[in-house]
Amino acid sequence: MSIARVAGTLAAVALPLAWSNVVLPRLGLGVRGRTAANAGFATGYGLALREGPNWRSRGGVGYGILAASVVTAGYGAALALPSVRRFVGAIADRGPDVSTVEWVAVHIPIGTVYSEELVFRGTLDPLLDKAFGPRAGALLSAAAFGFWHIAPARAAGDSVPATIAVTTVGGLIFGGLRRRTVGAAAPALLHLAMNAGGAVAPRLARRLEGSFRER
């Protein structure tokens, strides 16, 4: 690999990390501003690198719906079990500045899923696969996805090492789906189900617990 190509690939990895952990936090935007800024950055990044997310890959939607259904069923089972439901209900809200409907219908699909899937699975994954091969590319992209979450973890008061570890594993899973379906649709649908379920489940759990206490 030429020096120019190595430098270009490293810049492609570094740019999203600088955006998420340095530039975006310093803009001081509210949740709506962050959603718009993230979507704008992701769109520009994807257009500049021209890899293409291939949202309509053959089988991508089917695999994505299947994976999302499994996650949704898992959330349903958690809400049905009293001990697990109480644990889920104790999880803090992640979208305190907006309504649940707005959070789930706008900010998760656009600010998180669209932005992150376009940057990582739609653009960086294929770029790194071409540069380093599928195995090394998968590891590098997943690690970058993990480090993308440093500033969000700090803002939420979460453990940074734990967040990096969990999101890196998530990046491997999402990347595996992208490689299997040759597109970003399947990981995007799984990502949406996980994040939307994570936003809705704690609130549903608290309502269910409250209704049981009133009986």
Residue pairs with C-beta under 8 A, 6 or more apart in sequence:
1 131
5 131
6 131
9 127
9 128
9 131
12 49
12 123
12 124
12 127
13 124
13 128
13 140
13 144
15 45
16 41
16 45
16 119
16 120
16 124
16 144
16 148
17 144
17 147
17 148
19 41
20 148
20 149
20 150
20 151
20 152
21 147
21 148
21 150
21 151
22 151
24 34
24 37
24 38
24 41
24 151
25 151
25 155
27 33
27 37
29 37
30 97
31 95
31 97
31 98
31 103
31 107
31 111
32 98
32 107
34 111
35 106
35 107
35 110
35 111
36 111
38 110
38 111
38 112
38 115
39 110
39 111
39 114
39 115
41 115
41 119
42 114
42 115
42 116
42 118
42 119
43 118
45 118
45 119
45 123
46 52
46 53
46 118
46 119
46 122
46 123
49 123
49 127
51 122
51 123
51 124
51 126
51 127
52 122
52 123
52 126
53 117
53 118
53 121
53 122
53 123
53 183
53 184
54 60
54 122
54 182
54 183
54 184
54 185
55 122
55 183
55 184
55 185
55 188
56 183
56 185
57 181
57 182
57 183
57 184
57 185
57 186
58 181
58 182
59 181
59 186
60 181
60 182
60 183
60 184
60 185
60 186
61 185
61 186
61 189
63 177
63 180
63 181
63 186
64 177
64 181
64 185
64 186
64 187
64 188
64 189
64 190
65 189
67 177
67 186
67 189
67 190
67 193
68 189
68 190
68 192
68 193
69 193
71 190
71 193
71 194
71 197
72 193
72 197
74 197
75 197
75 200
75 201
77 84
78 84
78 85
78 88
78 201
78 205
79 85
79 88
79 201
79 204
79 205
79 208
85 205
85 208
85 209
86 205
86 209
88 201
88 202
88 205
89 202
89 205
89 206
89 208
89 209
90 202
91 198
91 201
91 202
92 202
93 199
93 202
93 203
94 103
94 156
94 198
94 199
95 102
95 103
95 107
95 199
98 107
100 199
100 200
100 203
103 199
104 196
104 199
104 200
108 192
108 195
108 196
108 199
109 192
109 196
112 191
112 195
113 188
113 191
113 192
113 195
114 188
116 145
116 148
116 191
117 174
117 184
117 187
117 188
117 191
118 184
119 148
120 141
120 144
120 145
120 148
120 171
120 174
120 175
121 141
121 174
121 175
121 177
121 178
121 184
121 187
121 188
122 184
124 141
124 144
125 137
125 138
125 141
125 175
125 178
125 179
127 137
128 136
128 137
128 138
128 140
128 141
129 137
129 138
129 179
130 137
131 137
132 140
134 179
138 172
138 175
138 176
138 179
139 172
141 171
141 175
142 168
142 169
142 170
142 171
142 172
142 175
143 168
143 171
144 171
145 167
145 168
145 170
145 171
145 174
146 163
146 164
146 165
146 166
146 167
146 168
146 171
147 164
148 167
149 163
149 164
149 167
150 160
150 163
150 164
152 163
153 159
153 160
153 163
153 164
154 160
170 191
170 194
173 187
173 190
174 187
174 190
174 191
175 187
177 186
177 187
177 190
178 184
178 186
178 187
180 186
